[in-house]
Amino acid sequence: MVKEITEKISLLVGALNKLELEIAIATDVMKEHYVKASHAMPDGKSYFLSGVQTGPVIKSYLLTRRGIEVPGEETIQIPEFIECVLRFANYPKRKIEVLSDFSAHLEAIHLMIEMAET
């Protein structure tokens, strides 16, 4: 009985480690896509990343050609920003939800860029 429980827990630990690795890989891909999208944005355009948080205080984050801008603060580099958001998400399930939100925003950003180019 104890051996079975130990084996099940070991399998869960392995699955969790695999999940964390997959989240890290998806995060790196997301960073690359956001950097590319940022560079492709027209001058003077920005995209509001609604629902995204790096901490308990809610702020307005804008994706621009220069990175992530917060009104009244310094520009944040995109990879650093995404890491902060995921660190704040804390748990694997929430991290996956955040990556999904980033993906939905990325689709809207690409649409905005396409519309600005036409």
Backbone atoms as SQL, in Angstrom:
CREATE TABLE atoms (id INTEGER PRIMARY KEY, chain TEXT, resi INTEGER, resn TEXT, atom TEXT, x REAL, y REAL, z REAL);
INSERT INTO atoms VALUES
  (1, 'A', 1, 'MET', 'N', 0.820, -1.201, 0.000),
  (2, 'A', 1, 'MET', 'CA', 0.000, 0.000, 0.000),
  (3, 'A', 1, 'MET', 'C', 0.862, 1.262, 0.000),
  (4, 'A', 2, 'VAL', 'N', 1.831, 1.338, 0.901),
  (5, 'A', 2, 'VAL', 'CA', 2.705, 2.507, 0.992),
  (6, 'A', 2, 'VAL', 'C', 3.523, 2.632, -0.290),
  (7, 'A', 3, 'LYS', 'N', 3.970, 1.510, -0.832),
  (8, 'A', 3, 'LYS', 'CA', 4.753, 1.511, -2.062),
  (9, 'A', 3, 'LYS', 'C', 3.927, 2.082, -3.214),
  (10, 'A', 4, 'GLU', 'N', 2.649, 1.711, -3.290),
  (11, 'A', 4, 'GLU', 'CA', 1.764, 2.227, -4.344),
  (12, 'A', 4, 'GLU', 'C', 1.601, 3.739, -4.233),
  (13, 'A', 5, 'ILE', 'N', 1.407, 4.212, -3.032),
  (14, 'A', 5, 'ILE', 'CA', 1.249, 5.656, -2.804),
  (15, 'A', 5, 'ILE', 'C', 2.539, 6.380, -3.182),
  (16, 'A', 6, 'THR', 'N', 3.682, 5.816, -2.783),
  (17, 'A', 6, 'THR', 'CA', 4.970, 6.411, -3.113),
  (18, 'A', 6, 'THR', 'C', 5.167, 6.469, -4.622),
  (19, 'A', 7, 'GLU', 'N', 4.792, 5.396, -5.332),
  (20, 'A', 7, 'GLU', 'CA', 4.911, 5.359, -6.794),
  (21, 'A', 7, 'GLU', 'C', 3.990, 6.395, -7.436),
  (22, 'A', 8, 'LYS', 'N', 2.764, 6.517, -6.942),
  (23, 'A', 8, 'LYS', 'CA', 1.822, 7.501, -7.487),
  (24, 'A', 8, 'LYS', 'C', 2.340, 8.920, -7.289),
  (25, 'A', 9, 'ILE', 'N', 2.871, 9.186, -6.111),
  (26, 'A', 9, 'ILE', 'CA', 3.425, 10.515, -5.829),
  (27, 'A', 9, 'ILE', 'C', 4.623, 10.776, -6.731),
  (28, 'A', 10, 'SER', 'N', 5.451, 9.773, -6.920),
  (29, 'A', 10, 'SER', 'CA', 6.605, 9.908, -7.803),
  (30, 'A', 10, 'SER', 'C', 6.158, 10.227, -9.233),
  (31, 'A', 11, 'LEU', 'N', 5.104, 9.580, -9.689),
  (32, 'A', 11, 'LEU', 'CA', 4.563, 9.859, -11.026),
  (33, 'A', 11, 'LEU', 'C', 4.027, 11.289, -11.109),
  (34, 'A', 12, 'LEU', 'N', 3.365, 11.729, -10.051),
  (35, 'A', 12, 'LEU', 'CA', 2.843, 13.101, -10.022),
  (36, 'A', 12, 'LEU', 'C', 3.980, 14.122, -10.056),
  (37, 'A', 13, 'VAL', 'N', 5.033, 13.864, -9.305),
  (38, 'A', 13, 'VAL', 'CA', 6.190, 14.756, -9.302),
  (39, 'A', 13, 'VAL', 'C', 6.796, 14.825, -10.705),
  (40, 'A', 14, 'GLY', 'N', 6.924, 13.676, -11.343),
  (41, 'A', 14, 'GLY', 'CA', 7.451, 13.638, -12.706),
  (42, 'A', 14, 'GLY', 'C', 6.568, 14.403, -13.676),
  (43, 'A', 15, 'ALA', 'N', 5.274, 14.227, -13.552),
  (44, 'A', 15, 'ALA', 'CA', 4.335, 14.938, -14.423),
  (45, 'A', 15, 'ALA', 'C', 4.396, 16.443, -14.191),
  (46, 'A', 16, 'LEU', 'N', 4.509, 16.849, -12.936),
  (47, 'A', 16, 'LEU', 'CA', 4.601, 18.268, -12.612),
  (48, 'A', 16, 'LEU', 'C', 5.897, 18.867, -13.162),
  (49, 'A', 17, 'ASN', 'N', 7.004, 18.137, -13.033),
  (50, 'A', 17, 'ASN', 'CA', 8.270, 18.606, -13.592),
  (51, 'A', 17, 'ASN', 'C', 8.179, 18.756, -15.108),
  (52, 'A', 18, 'LYS', 'N', 7.532, 17.801, -15.750),
  (53, 'A', 18, 'LYS', 'CA', 7.355, 17.869, -17.206),
  (54, 'A', 18, 'LYS', 'C', 6.488, 19.075, -17.573),
  (55, 'A', 19, 'LEU', 'N', 5.439, 19.298, -16.813),
  (56, 'A', 19, 'LEU', 'CA', 4.558, 20.437, -17.058),
  (57, 'A', 19, 'LEU', 'C', 5.309, 21.756, -16.897),
  (58, 'A', 20, 'GLU', 'N', 6.117, 21.881, -15.849),
  (59, 'A', 20, 'GLU', 'CA', 6.906, 23.099, -15.634),
  (60, 'A', 20, 'GLU', 'C', 7.880, 23.324, -16.793),
  (61, 'A', 21, 'LEU', 'N', 8.465, 22.237, -17.312),
  (62, 'A', 21, 'LEU', 'CA', 9.367, 22.353, -18.460),
  (63, 'A', 21, 'LEU', 'C', 8.608, 22.826, -19.695),
  (64, 'A', 22, 'GLU', 'N', 7.434, 22.275, -19.930),
  (65, 'A', 22, 'GLU', 'CA', 6.610, 22.697, -21.065),
  (66, 'A', 22, 'GLU', 'C', 6.198, 24.163, -20.941),
  (67, 'A', 23, 'ILE', 'N', 5.885, 24.598, -19.733),
  (68, 'A', 23, 'ILE', 'CA', 5.537, 26.009, -19.491),
  (69, 'A', 23, 'ILE', 'C', 6.745, 26.896, -19.808),
  (70, 'A', 24, 'ALA', 'N', 7.933, 26.474, -19.388),
  (71, 'A', 24, 'ALA', 'CA', 9.155, 27.252, -19.652),
  (72, 'A', 24, 'ALA', 'C', 9.414, 27.353, -21.157),
  (73, 'A', 25, 'ILE', 'N', 9.216, 26.270, -21.889),
  (74, 'A', 25, 'ILE', 'CA', 9.420, 26.277, -23.342),
  (75, 'A', 25, 'ILE', 'C', 8.408, 27.209, -24.001),
  (76, 'A', 26, 'ALA', 'N', 7.139, 27.100, -23.608),
  (77, 'A', 26, 'ALA', 'CA', 6.095, 27.963, -24.168),
  (78, 'A', 26, 'ALA', 'C', 6.364, 29.427, -23.829),
  (79, 'A', 27, 'THR', 'N', 6.892, 29.682, -22.652),
  (80, 'A', 27, 'THR', 'CA', 7.218, 31.048, -22.238),
  (81, 'A', 27, 'THR', 'C', 8.307, 31.628, -23.127),
  (82, 'A', 28, 'ASP', 'N', 9.338, 30.851, -23.405),
  (83, 'A', 28, 'ASP', 'CA', 10.411, 31.324, -24.285),
  (84, 'A', 28, 'ASP', 'C', 9.901, 31.637, -25.692),
  (85, 'A', 29, 'VAL', 'N', 9.029, 30.781, -26.196),
  (86, 'A', 29, 'VAL', 'CA', 8.443, 31.019, -27.516),
  (87, 'A', 29, 'VAL', 'C', 7.598, 32.291, -27.492),
  (88, 'A', 30, 'MET', 'N', 6.828, 32.472, -26.430),
  (89, 'A', 30, 'MET', 'CA', 5.980, 33.658, -26.296),
  (90, 'A', 30, 'MET', 'C', 6.838, 34.924, -26.274),
  (91, 'A', 31, 'LYS', 'N', 7.947, 34.887, -25.550),
  (92, 'A', 31, 'LYS', 'CA', 8.845, 36.045, -25.495),
  (93, 'A', 31, 'LYS', 'C', 9.328, 36.415, -26.888),
  (94, 'A', 32, 'GLU', 'N', 9.749, 35.417, -27.652),
  (95, 'A', 32, 'GLU', 'CA', 10.246, 35.660, -29.016),
  (96, 'A', 32, 'GLU', 'C', 9.168, 36.311, -29.880),
  (97, 'A', 33, 'HIS', 'N', 7.955, 35.783, -29.811),
  (98, 'A', 33, 'HIS', 'CA', 6.868, 36.321, -30.627),
  (99, 'A', 33, 'HIS', 'C', 6.499, 37.743, -30.219),
  (100, 'A', 34, 'TYR', 'N', 6.524, 38.025, -28.928),
  (101, 'A', 34, 'TYR', 'CA', 6.204, 39.379, -28.475),
  (102, 'A', 34, 'TYR', 'C', 7.285, 40.375, -28.882),
  (103, 'A', 35, 'VAL', 'N', 8.537, 39.971, -28.830),
  (104, 'A', 35, 'VAL', 'CA', 9.619, 40.857, -29.262),
  (105, 'A', 35, 'VAL', 'C', 9.461, 41.157, -30.751),
  (106, 'A', 36, 'LYS', 'N', 9.179, 40.130, -31.556),
  (107, 'A', 36, 'LYS', 'CA', 8.977, 40.333, -32.995),
  (108, 'A', 36, 'LYS', 'C', 7.771, 41.236, -33.255),
  (109, 'A', 37, 'ALA', 'N', 6.684, 41.010, -32.539),
  (110, 'A', 37, 'ALA', 'CA', 5.477, 41.829, -32.706),
  (111, 'A', 37, 'ALA', 'C', 5.761, 43.278, -32.321),
  (112, 'A', 38, 'SER', 'N', 6.523, 43.471, -31.261),
  (113, 'A', 38, 'SER', 'CA', 6.871, 44.815, -30.820),
  (114, 'A', 38, 'SER', 'C', 7.650, 45.550, -31.905),
  (115, 'A', 39, 'HIS', 'N', 8.612, 44.876, -32.494),
  (116, 'A', 39, 'HIS', 'CA', 9.427, 45.500, -33.541),
  (117, 'A', 39, 'HIS', 'C', 8.605, 45.794, -34.802),
  (118, 'A', 40, 'ALA', 'N', 7.545, 45.023, -35.008),
  (119, 'A', 40, 'ALA', 'CA', 6.715, 45.209, -36.194),
  (120, 'A', 40, 'ALA', 'C', 5.640, 46.277, -36.021),
  (121, 'A', 41, 'MET', 'N', 5.461, 46.757, -34.792),
  (122, 'A', 41, 'MET', 'CA', 4.409, 47.742, -34.536),
  (123, 'A', 41, 'MET', 'C', 4.754, 49.079, -35.191),
  (124, 'A', 42, 'PRO', 'N', 3.757, 49.731, -35.747),
  (125, 'A', 42, 'PRO', 'CA', 3.992, 51.057, -36.328),
  (126, 'A', 42, 'PRO', 'C', 4.360, 52.070, -35.242),
  (127, 'A', 43, 'ASP', 'N', 5.145, 53.073, -35.635),
  (128, 'A', 43, 'ASP', 'CA', 5.491, 54.145, -34.699),
  (129, 'A', 43, 'ASP', 'C', 4.225, 54.802, -34.175),
  (130, 'A', 44, 'GLY', 'N', 4.220, 55.102, -32.908),
  (131, 'A', 44, 'GLY', 'CA', 3.091, 55.795, -32.308),
  (132, 'A', 44, 'GLY', 'C', 1.925, 54.885, -31.937),
  (133, 'A', 45, 'LYS', 'N', 1.982, 53.615, -32.309),
  (134, 'A', 45, 'LYS', 'CA', 0.909, 52.676, -31.957),
  (135, 'A', 45, 'LYS', 'C', 1.297, 51.922, -30.694),
  (136, 'A', 46, 'SER', 'N', 0.297, 51.535, -29.940),
  (137, 'A', 46, 'SER', 'CA', 0.518, 50.704, -28.764),
  (138, 'A', 46, 'SER', 'C', -0.650, 49.748, -28.624),
  (139, 'A', 47, 'TYR', 'N', -0.439, 48.723, -27.849),
  (140, 'A', 47, 'TYR', 'CA', -1.488, 47.750, -27.590),
  (141, 'A', 47, 'TYR', 'C', -1.590, 47.568, -26.082),
  (142, 'A', 48, 'PHE', 'N', -2.803, 47.744, -25.547),
  (143, 'A', 48, 'PHE', 'CA', -3.064, 47.628, -24.123),
  (144, 'A', 48, 'PHE', 'C', -3.213, 46.155, -23.746),
  (145, 'A', 49, 'LEU', 'N', -2.354, 45.683, -22.871),
  (146, 'A', 49, 'LEU', 'CA', -2.394, 44.297, -22.412),
  (147, 'A', 49, 'LEU', 'C', -3.335, 44.187, -21.217),
  (148, 'A', 50, 'SER', 'N', -4.618, 44.202, -21.497),
  (149, 'A', 50, 'SER', 'CA', -5.615, 44.161, -20.424),
  (150, 'A', 50, 'SER', 'C', -5.587, 42.817, -19.709),
  (151, 'A', 51, 'GLY', 'N', -5.797, 42.868, -18.407),
  (152, 'A', 51, 'GLY', 'CA', -5.864, 41.659, -17.606),
  (153, 'A', 51, 'GLY', 'C', -4.525, 41.058, -17.236),
  (154, 'A', 52, 'VAL', 'N', -3.433, 41.711, -17.612),
  (155, 'A', 52, 'VAL', 'CA', -2.095, 41.199, -17.321),
  (156, 'A', 52, 'VAL', 'C', -1.539, 41.926, -16.108),
  (157, 'A', 53, 'GLN', 'N', -0.971, 41.156, -15.154),
  (158, 'A', 53, 'GLN', 'CA', -0.444, 41.744, -13.927),
  (159, 'A', 53, 'GLN', 'C', 0.934, 41.186, -13.602),
  (160, 'A', 54, 'THR', 'N', 1.807, 42.045, -13.073),
  (161, 'A', 54, 'THR', 'CA', 3.110, 41.595, -12.588),
  (162, 'A', 54, 'THR', 'C', 3.157, 41.591, -11.067),
  (163, 'A', 55, 'GLY', 'N', 2.099, 42.054, -10.432),
  (164, 'A', 55, 'GLY', 'CA', 2.044, 42.114, -8.973),
  (165, 'A', 55, 'GLY', 'C', 0.642, 42.459, -8.517),
  (166, 'A', 56, 'PRO', 'N', 0.457, 42.596, -7.214),
  (167, 'A', 56, 'PRO', 'CA', -0.878, 42.852, -6.680),
  (168, 'A', 56, 'PRO', 'C', -1.454, 44.219, -7.078),
  (169, 'A', 57, 'VAL', 'N', -0.580, 45.176, -7.406),
  (170, 'A', 57, 'VAL', 'CA', -1.049, 46.491, -7.823),
  (171, 'A', 57, 'VAL', 'C', -1.351, 46.456, -9.317),
  (172, 'A', 58, 'ILE', 'N', -2.565, 46.819, -9.687),
  (173, 'A', 58, 'ILE', 'CA', -2.970, 46.797, -11.088),
  (174, 'A', 58, 'ILE', 'C', -2.413, 48.032, -11.790),
  (175, 'A', 59, 'LYS', 'N', -1.747, 47.785, -12.935),
  (176, 'A', 59, 'LYS', 'CA', -1.175, 48.858, -13.735),
  (177, 'A', 59, 'LYS', 'C', -1.609, 48.679, -15.183),
  (178, 'A', 60, 'SER', 'N', -1.406, 49.726, -15.969),
  (179, 'A', 60, 'SER', 'CA', -1.686, 49.663, -17.399),
  (180, 'A', 60, 'SER', 'C', -0.387, 49.344, -18.127),
  (181, 'A', 61, 'TYR', 'N', -0.376, 48.230, -18.837),
  (182, 'A', 61, 'TYR', 'CA', 0.802, 47.826, -19.589),
  (183, 'A', 61, 'TYR', 'C', 0.516, 47.979, -21.079),
  (184, 'A', 62, 'LEU', 'N', 1.397, 48.693, -21.772),
  (185, 'A', 62, 'LEU', 'CA', 1.234, 48.944, -23.202),
  (186, 'A', 62, 'LEU', 'C', 2.412, 48.361, -23.957),
  (187, 'A', 63, 'LEU', 'N', 2.113, 47.523, -24.957),
  (188, 'A', 63, 'LEU', 'CA', 3.159, 47.016, -25.834),
  (189, 'A', 63, 'LEU', 'C', 3.414, 48.066, -26.904),
  (190, 'A', 64, 'THR', 'N', 4.668, 48.482, -27.046),
  (191, 'A', 64, 'THR', 'CA', 5.057, 49.469, -28.049),
  (192, 'A', 64, 'THR', 'C', 6.298, 48.957, -28.778),
  (193, 'A', 65, 'ARG', 'N', 6.777, 49.745, -29.715),
  (194, 'A', 65, 'ARG', 'CA', 8.014, 49.389, -30.425),
  (195, 'A', 65, 'ARG', 'C', 9.207, 49.299, -29.478),
  (196, 'A', 66, 'ARG', 'N', 9.144, 50.010, -28.365),
  (197, 'A', 66, 'ARG', 'CA', 10.276, 50.046, -27.425),
  (198, 'A', 66, 'ARG', 'C', 10.196, 48.977, -26.340),
  (199, 'A', 67, 'GLY', 'N', 9.086, 48.289, -26.219),
  (200, 'A', 67, 'GLY', 'CA', 8.909, 47.279, -25.173),
  (201, 'A', 67, 'GLY', 'C', 7.582, 47.473, -24.476),
  (202, 'A', 68, 'ILE', 'N', 7.551, 47.199, -23.193),
  (203, 'A', 68, 'ILE', 'CA', 6.333, 47.351, -22.398),
  (204, 'A', 68, 'ILE', 'C', 6.433, 48.669, -21.649),
  (205, 'A', 69, 'GLU', 'N', 5.484, 49.539, -21.901),
  (206, 'A', 69, 'GLU', 'CA', 5.475, 50.840, -21.233),
  (207, 'A', 69, 'GLU', 'C', 4.380, 50.879, -20.174),
  (208, 'A', 70, 'VAL', 'N', 4.728, 51.480, -19.074),
  (209, 'A', 70, 'VAL', 'CA', 3.789, 51.724, -17.983),
  (210, 'A', 70, 'VAL', 'C', 3.764, 53.236, -17.807),
  (211, 'A', 71, 'PRO', 'N', 2.583, 53.860, -17.973),
  (212, 'A', 71, 'PRO', 'CA', 2.532, 55.319, -17.827),
  (213, 'A', 71, 'PRO', 'C', 3.175, 55.786, -16.519),
  (214, 'A', 72, 'GLY', 'N', 4.107, 56.735, -16.649),
  (215, 'A', 72, 'GLY', 'CA', 4.779, 57.288, -15.485),
  (216, 'A', 72, 'GLY', 'C', 5.960, 56.479, -14.979),
  (217, 'A', 73, 'GLU', 'N', 6.281, 55.380, -15.652),
  (218, 'A', 73, 'GLU', 'CA', 7.410, 54.539, -15.237),
  (219, 'A', 73, 'GLU', 'C', 8.328, 54.277, -16.426),
  (220, 'A', 74, 'GLU', 'N', 9.429, 53.601, -16.156),
  (221, 'A', 74, 'GLU', 'CA', 10.370, 53.257, -17.213),
  (222, 'A', 74, 'GLU', 'C', 9.813, 52.131, -18.086),
  (223, 'A', 75, 'THR', 'N', 10.314, 52.053, -19.315),
  (224, 'A', 75, 'THR', 'CA', 9.951, 50.968, -20.226),
  (225, 'A', 75, 'THR', 'C', 10.598, 49.671, -19.733),
  (226, 'A', 76, 'ILE', 'N', 9.823, 48.604, -19.794),
  (227, 'A', 76, 'ILE', 'CA', 10.292, 47.289, -19.356),
  (228, 'A', 76, 'ILE', 'C', 10.583, 46.456, -20.604),
  (229, 'A', 77, 'GLN', 'N', 11.691, 45.741, -20.601),
  (230, 'A', 77, 'GLN', 'CA', 11.990, 44.846, -21.716),
  (231, 'A', 77, 'GLN', 'C', 10.982, 43.693, -21.704),
  (232, 'A', 78, 'ILE', 'N', 10.572, 43.254, -22.875),
  (233, 'A', 78, 'ILE', 'CA', 9.516, 42.256, -23.003),
  (234, 'A', 78, 'ILE', 'C', 9.836, 40.945, -22.277),
  (235, 'A', 79, 'PRO', 'N', 11.022, 40.345, -22.471),
  (236, 'A', 79, 'PRO', 'CA', 11.294, 39.091, -21.751),
  (237, 'A', 79, 'PRO', 'C', 11.195, 39.230, -20.234),
  (238, 'A', 80, 'GLU', 'N', 11.716, 40.319, -19.712),
  (239, 'A', 80, 'GLU', 'CA', 11.650, 40.570, -18.272),
  (240, 'A', 80, 'GLU', 'C', 10.198, 40.710, -17.813),
  (241, 'A', 81, 'PHE', 'N', 9.398, 41.416, -18.592),
  (242, 'A', 81, 'PHE', 'CA', 7.996, 41.617, -18.269),
  (243, 'A', 81, 'PHE', 'C', 7.241, 40.283, -18.220),
  (244, 'A', 82, 'ILE', 'N', 7.419, 39.464, -19.244),
  (245, 'A', 82, 'ILE', 'CA', 6.717, 38.173, -19.291),
  (246, 'A', 82, 'ILE', 'C', 7.138, 37.300, -18.112),
  (247, 'A', 83, 'GLU', 'N', 8.423, 37.305, -17.773),
  (248, 'A', 83, 'GLU', 'CA', 8.892, 36.549, -16.608),
  (249, 'A', 83, 'GLU', 'C', 8.215, 37.030, -15.328),
  (250, 'A', 84, 'CYS', 'N', 8.089, 38.338, -15.162),
  (251, 'A', 84, 'CYS', 'CA', 7.437, 38.902, -13.967),
  (252, 'A', 84, 'CYS', 'C', 5.973, 38.490, -13.887),
  (253, 'A', 85, 'VAL', 'N', 5.289, 38.514, -15.018),
  (254, 'A', 85, 'VAL', 'CA', 3.874, 38.128, -15.043),
  (255, 'A', 85, 'VAL', 'C', 3.721, 36.667, -14.640),
  (256, 'A', 86, 'LEU', 'N', 4.573, 35.807, -15.190),
  (257, 'A', 86, 'LEU', 'CA', 4.467, 34.381, -14.872),
  (258, 'A', 86, 'LEU', 'C', 4.906, 34.079, -13.435),
  (259, 'A', 87, 'ARG', 'N', 5.869, 34.813, -12.939),
  (260, 'A', 87, 'ARG', 'CA', 6.283, 34.642, -11.544),
  (261, 'A', 87, 'ARG', 'C', 5.116, 34.998, -10.619),
  (262, 'A', 88, 'PHE', 'N', 4.395, 36.075, -10.963),
  (263, 'A', 88, 'PHE', 'CA', 3.245, 36.477, -10.167),
  (264, 'A', 88, 'PHE', 'C', 2.126, 35.438, -10.260),
  (265, 'A', 89, 'ALA', 'N', 1.994, 34.782, -11.424),
  (266, 'A', 89, 'ALA', 'CA', 0.966, 33.751, -11.604),
  (267, 'A', 89, 'ALA', 'C', 1.178, 32.589, -10.630),
  (268, 'A', 90, 'ASN', 'N', 2.433, 32.276, -10.330),
  (269, 'A', 90, 'ASN', 'CA', 2.821, 31.374, -9.257),
  (270, 'A', 90, 'ASN', 'C', 2.534, 29.885, -9.488),
  (271, 'A', 91, 'TYR', 'N', 1.320, 29.473, -9.795),
  (272, 'A', 91, 'TYR', 'CA', 0.976, 28.061, -9.907),
  (273, 'A', 91, 'TYR', 'C', 0.881, 27.635, -11.372),
  (274, 'A', 92, 'PRO', 'N', 1.211, 26.373, -11.672),
  (275, 'A', 92, 'PRO', 'CA', 1.187, 25.918, -13.076),
  (276, 'A', 92, 'PRO', 'C', -0.132, 26.195, -13.795),
  (277, 'A', 93, 'LYS', 'N', -1.256, 25.950, -13.137),
  (278, 'A', 93, 'LYS', 'CA', -2.545, 26.184, -13.798),
  (279, 'A', 93, 'LYS', 'C', -2.699, 27.660, -14.155),
  (280, 'A', 94, 'ARG', 'N', -2.362, 28.539, -13.249),
  (281, 'A', 94, 'ARG', 'CA', -2.477, 29.983, -13.508),
  (282, 'A', 94, 'ARG', 'C', -1.477, 30.418, -14.578),
  (283, 'A', 95, 'LYS', 'N', -0.285, 29.835, -14.580),
  (284, 'A', 95, 'LYS', 'CA', 0.696, 30.162, -15.611),
  (285, 'A', 95, 'LYS', 'C', 0.174, 29.801, -16.993),
  (286, 'A', 96, 'ILE', 'N', -0.477, 28.655, -17.097),
  (287, 'A', 96, 'ILE', 'CA', -1.042, 28.236, -18.380),
  (288, 'A', 96, 'ILE', 'C', -2.149, 29.203, -18.790),
  (289, 'A', 97, 'GLU', 'N', -2.972, 29.633, -17.854),
  (290, 'A', 97, 'GLU', 'CA', -4.019, 30.623, -18.162),
  (291, 'A', 97, 'GLU', 'C', -3.400, 31.933, -18.649),
  (292, 'A', 98, 'VAL', 'N', -2.312, 32.352, -18.009),
  (293, 'A', 98, 'VAL', 'CA', -1.632, 33.590, -18.404),
  (294, 'A', 98, 'VAL', 'C', -1.056, 33.445, -19.816),
  (295, 'A', 99, 'LEU', 'N', -0.428, 32.303, -20.099),
  (296, 'A', 99, 'LEU', 'CA', 0.106, 32.081, -21.446),
  (297, 'A', 99, 'LEU', 'C', -1.012, 32.100, -22.483),
  (298, 'A', 100, 'SER', 'N', -2.164, 31.568, -22.127),
  (299, 'A', 100, 'SER', 'CA', -3.323, 31.603, -23.024),
  (300, 'A', 100, 'SER', 'C', -3.776, 33.042, -23.263),
  (301, 'A', 101, 'ASP', 'N', -3.800, 33.855, -22.205),
  (302, 'A', 101, 'ASP', 'CA', -4.148, 35.271, -22.344),
  (303, 'A', 101, 'ASP', 'C', -3.141, 35.989, -23.245),
  (304, 'A', 102, 'PHE', 'N', -1.848, 35.716, -23.029),
  (305, 'A', 102, 'PHE', 'CA', -0.811, 36.311, -23.877),
  (306, 'A', 102, 'PHE', 'C', -1.013, 35.913, -25.337),
  (307, 'A', 103, 'SER', 'N', -1.383, 34.671, -25.565),
  (308, 'A', 103, 'SER', 'CA', -1.606, 34.194, -26.926),
  (309, 'A', 103, 'SER', 'C', -2.776, 34.933, -27.586),
  (310, 'A', 104, 'ALA', 'N', -3.850, 35.120, -26.845),
  (311, 'A', 104, 'ALA', 'CA', -5.003, 35.850, -27.380),
  (312, 'A', 104, 'ALA', 'C', -4.625, 37.301, -27.686),
  (313, 'A', 105, 'HIS', 'N', -3.856, 37.918, -26.811),
  (314, 'A', 105, 'HIS', 'CA', -3.392, 39.288, -27.062),
  (315, 'A', 105, 'HIS', 'C', -2.505, 39.330, -28.303),
  (316, 'A', 106, 'LEU', 'N', -1.647, 38.323, -28.456),
  (317, 'A', 106, 'LEU', 'CA', -0.735, 38.283, -29.593),
  (318, 'A', 106, 'LEU', 'C', -1.511, 38.227, -30.911),
  (319, 'A', 107, 'GLU', 'N', -2.582, 37.453, -30.942),
  (320, 'A', 107, 'GLU', 'CA', -3.427, 37.402, -32.141),
  (321, 'A', 107, 'GLU', 'C', -3.993, 38.784, -32.453),
  (322, 'A', 108, 'ALA', 'N', -4.475, 39.478, -31.441),
  (323, 'A', 108, 'ALA', 'CA', -5.035, 40.821, -31.643),
  (324, 'A', 108, 'ALA', 'C', -3.948, 41.807, -32.075),
  (325, 'A', 109, 'ILE', 'N', -2.750, 41.655, -31.543),
  (326, 'A', 109, 'ILE', 'CA', -1.631, 42.533, -31.920),
  (327, 'A', 109, 'ILE', 'C', -1.292, 42.334, -33.387),
  (328, 'A', 110, 'HIS', 'N', -1.220, 41.085, -33.814),
  (329, 'A', 110, 'HIS', 'CA', -0.915, 40.815, -35.222),
  (330, 'A', 110, 'HIS', 'C', -1.998, 41.378, -36.142),
  (331, 'A', 111, 'LEU', 'N', -3.239, 41.275, -35.733),
  (332, 'A', 111, 'LEU', 'CA', -4.327, 41.835, -36.518),
  (333, 'A', 111, 'LEU', 'C', -4.184, 43.358, -36.610),
  (334, 'A', 112, 'MET', 'N', -3.853, 44.002, -35.500),
  (335, 'A', 112, 'MET', 'CA', -3.665, 45.457, -35.494),
  (336, 'A', 112, 'MET', 'C', -2.516, 45.854, -36.425),
  (337, 'A', 113, 'ILE', 'N', -1.424, 45.099, -36.391),
  (338, 'A', 113, 'ILE', 'CA', -0.273, 45.389, -37.255),
  (339, 'A', 113, 'ILE', 'C', -0.658, 45.241, -38.715),
  (340, 'A', 114, 'GLU', 'N', -1.380, 44.154, -39.037),
  (341, 'A', 114, 'GLU', 'CA', -1.814, 43.922, -40.412),
  (342, 'A', 114, 'GLU', 'C', -2.709, 45.061, -40.905),
  (343, 'A', 115, 'MET', 'N', -3.617, 45.512, -40.059),
  (344, 'A', 115, 'MET', 'CA', -4.543, 46.572, -40.448),
  (345, 'A', 115, 'MET', 'C', -3.780, 47.881, -40.646),
  (346, 'A', 116, 'ALA', 'N', -2.743, 48.130, -39.853),
  (347, 'A', 116, 'ALA', 'CA', -1.957, 49.357, -39.987),
  (348, 'A', 116, 'ALA', 'C', -1.119, 49.349, -41.270),
  (349, 'A', 117, 'GLU', 'N', -0.766, 48.168, -41.739),
  (350, 'A', 117, 'GLU', 'CA', 0.038, 48.050, -42.946),
  (351, 'A', 117, 'GLU', 'C', -0.782, 48.220, -44.221),
  (352, 'A', 118, 'THR', 'N', -2.094, 48.051, -44.133),
  (353, 'A', 118, 'THR', 'CA', -2.923, 48.179, -45.343),
  (354, 'A', 118, 'THR', 'C', -3.459, 49.565, -45.520);
